[in-house]
Every structure is written in structure tokens, then in C-alpha cells.
């Protein structure tokens, strides 16, 4: 079974059609959220679809937007196995909330470590160093799985994240840049996952488009590393998502 490890299903044009499609497919996906308020609605829509893993999200770009309900997040996190999208974003548009982002993300990671048994998808745009520092500060559980979504940090930062045992979800955009190719060459294959980041990095209408893109992505990564990674990717997905 092929898995999309980072996909914004609730932001697609026809979420219900995608849910119906994946229910009868041979693939699964991590449906990351952006706000805690969106979680209950998406869980309701996906309640009869075992191969969709709904994430409790708190996107760093929405910190201080009015959608960052931390009390609601805290009330839901104990019951949630999947957490994301969470993290930090220090790009020009969002740097003004840097300190608040750090406070919120630190609190989220601390909670994940208190409860354990979480799979966490992390946004780290222009902020990988501080994300890694926060993980180092709080990480003590061996049963949490931290996934860097679309890693764009430096090579020294990447190596620190690898030392922490993190996973990395690779999307087609990373295969289009020299820096992305270097990340793919450096990440241990047994800690690599696939993602589409749809609908941002990939516009889709049907679930077969996601499956086709993931297989194309896997083939291109195989070309980069010099051998077929298919079996390893399937095993990694099974290890992280327990299907």
C-alpha cells in the first residue's frame, strides 16, 4: 500500500469524492490539518475510512490569526494519534509572530512527549535550526514519529535531524531543485516517506491522480539514489502509519 504522508484533504475542491475514492483504493494518506477547529469536522467525514489518518493541526502561518485555539488543541491532543501540520515558519510574511510560534510549537511538542504514541508532521520553513532545538529539548519518548515535511534546511541541520531519528516526507517539488536532490541523497532510505502536499504542490480532483504522482515520485527518487526504493518506502509507511 502506497501512502501520501502529507496531504491537505480538507482544502481540496471535493473532499467527499476523495474520501469515497480512497475507501476503495490500495493507498492511504495522512490528512494533515491547519487548525484544531477543523479536526472534528474532518474526523466526522472520514469516520468510516480506515486508510485516512486525520491530523490535529496548528499551522504556524495561522498563529495569531484567530484560528489558533490552543485550548481546543490541548483538549483534543490526548485522543489524537496523528498531529500536524505543526511547526515554525520564519519566512518574511510570518516572521513577525516568531516568538509566539516558538511558544506554541514548544508546547505542542511537550504535549506530544507527555502522551507518546504520536505521528507528527512538521513544517520548518526557514526555521529548521530552532525546530531541531525544540525537538532536542523535549524529545524523550521512543514511540513518537517526527516527520519533516518538505525539508528545506541546510545540510548540517539535516544531519542533526537525522541524528534525532526523524523521518522525511519527500514531494515532487524537492526533485526540481539542487538543494532538494541533496536532501534526497542524504536522508537514510529507511526514514524516507512520500508526500504530495496537495493541493498546494499538486492540484488533484481524483484519488488516482495522487496515487499516480506518488508512484512517479518514488520512481524519480529511485533514479536519484541509484536503486529501487519501492519496498523500503512501503515498509517505512507501514512502520509509521501501522496499516
N, C-alpha and C positions, 0 to 999 in steps of 0.2 A: 504493500500500500504506500503510495506516494503522499507526502504531507506538505502543505503550504504552512510554514511556521510563522508567517506574519501577513495577515490579510485583514483589511477593514471591511468586513462583510456588511456592516450596518450602514456604510456610506455609499454602497453601490445602488444603481438605479432600481433594481428589482431584487431585494433581499430574499423575498419569499421564493422566487423562482430558483435562486441559487441554493437555498436550503432544500427545496424539493429535488434538485438535481444531485446534490451531494449525498442525499439519503440513499440513493440507489447506485452510487458510484463506488469505485475502488480507490478512493482517496479520502484524506482527512484535512482539516485546516484549523489553525489557531486563529480564531476570530478576535483580534485584539480590539479593545475599546478605547475611547478617548476620555470619557467622563464616567464617574460612578453612577450617575443618574441613568445612563444608557444601559447599564448592565442588566437590570431586572427585565427590561423590555426584550433585550436580545435573548436572554435565557428562556423567556416565555416562548419566543418564536422557535427556538431550537430544542425545545424540551423533548421532542421525540426523535432527535437526530444524534446518535451516539458519536458519529465521527466529526462533529463540530465541537471544538473546545473553546468556550466563550471566556474571554479575559475581562477581568475587572481593571479598568484603565483610569489613569490620571495623567493625561498628556502634558508634558512640560510647557508646550506652547499655549496651553489654556490656563496656566496658573495665573491667578488674579483676574480671570475673565468673568467670574461669576458662576462658572460651571465647576469650579474646583472645590467640591463639597467634601472636605476631609473627614468630617464626622460621619457622613454616609459611607465613605470608603472604609473607615475603621469598623463600622457596624457590619459590613459585608465580607471583609477580608478573611475572617476565620472559616467561612464556608466555601471560599473560592480556592480551587486548586491552581487556576490559571490567572496570572497577574500581568497586565500590560494593555496598552502601551504605557510605560512609565519611564522616567529618566530625566535628562537635562538637555537644554538647548540654548547654547550661548551665541547663536548667530545674531547678526545685527538687530534684527527685528524683535528679539526676545531677551536680549542681554539685560534689559532694564529690570527684569524680575529674577536675576541671577540668585540673589541671596534667599529669596522665598522659594525658588525652585530647589535649591540645595537643602533647605529645611524640610520641605515636603518629601523629596526623594529619600533623604536620610531616614525620615520617619517611616516611610513605606518599606525600605529595606530592613529596618529594625523590626518592624512588624512581621515581615516575611521570615526573618530568622527566629523570632519568638514562636511562630506557629509551625514552621517547617512544611515539607511536602508541597512546595510551590514551584511552578514553572513561570519564570518572569522574563518578559520581552522588554529589552531596554533600548531607549533612544539616547544617543550620545553625541549629537552634532556639535562639533567644536567644544566638547566638554568631556572627552574620554578620560583625561587625567583625573578629574575630580570624581567622575563616576567610579573609576577604579579605586580611588582613595576611600570612597564611601563603602564600596564592597569590602575592601580590606579591613575597614574599621569594624564592620558589623558581621561579616561572614564567619559563621561558626558551624552552621548545620552542614552536614554532608548530603542531605537529601533534597536540597533546593537545586534547581537547574536555572542558571542565569544565561540568557541568550542575548548577545549583542546583535541588534537588528541593524543591518546596513552599516557596518563599522567603517568609519572614515578617519580614524585617528592615525597617529604616527606609528612607525614600526616599533620603537621602544614601548609605546603604550600597548600596542597589540601583544607584544611578548609578555607584558605584565598581566594582561587579561587572560592570556593562555595559561600562565602560571597559576592563576586563580581557578582554573578548571572550567572557564566559561565556554559556552557554545557560541557559534556564529551563524546567523542565517544570511545566506548569500542570494542576492537578486540579480536580474539581468543588467541593471544599471552599473553594478560593480564590474561586470565583464567588459564595459565600454571605456574604462579608464585605466591608465597605467597603475595608479595607486590601488585601485580595486583588484587588479590582477595580482599585484604583490601581496595583498591581503590573502587572496585565494591560495597563492603558492605557500604562504607561511602558516596558515591555520592548519592544525592537525586534522586529517581527514575524519578521524573518529569523533571530532567535535564540530563537524560541519552539518548544517541543515540548509534547506531551500526555502525561499520566500518569493512572493510576487510583490508584496506591498501594494496590492490592488486596493482601490482604484487609482492610487497616486502614481505608481510606477508602471501600471498596466491597466488599461481600460478593458473591462470584460463585461459580457452580457450573459454568458453561459458557463457552467462549471467545466465543460470540456475545454474551454479556452484556457482556464487556469491549469488544468492537467497537462495540456499541450505545452504551455510555457514552462512549467516545472521540468518536464522531460527534456525540453530543448536546453534549459538552463543546466541540467545535470550533464547533458552531452557536451556542452561547451566547457564546463568545469573539468570534465574528464580530459578534454583536449589540452587544457592548460596544465594539468598536473601530470599528464602523460600516461594515465591508465584509467580503466573503467571504475568509476566510484559508485555505481548504482547500488550494489549490495550493501556497501558501507553506509550510504545515505539512508537506505531503508532501515538498517539496523539502528542507526542513530535516532531516527524518528520514532522507532518502536521503543527505544530506551527512554526517550524524553517524554513521549506522549502516551505510552502504555496502551497501545491499541493491539 
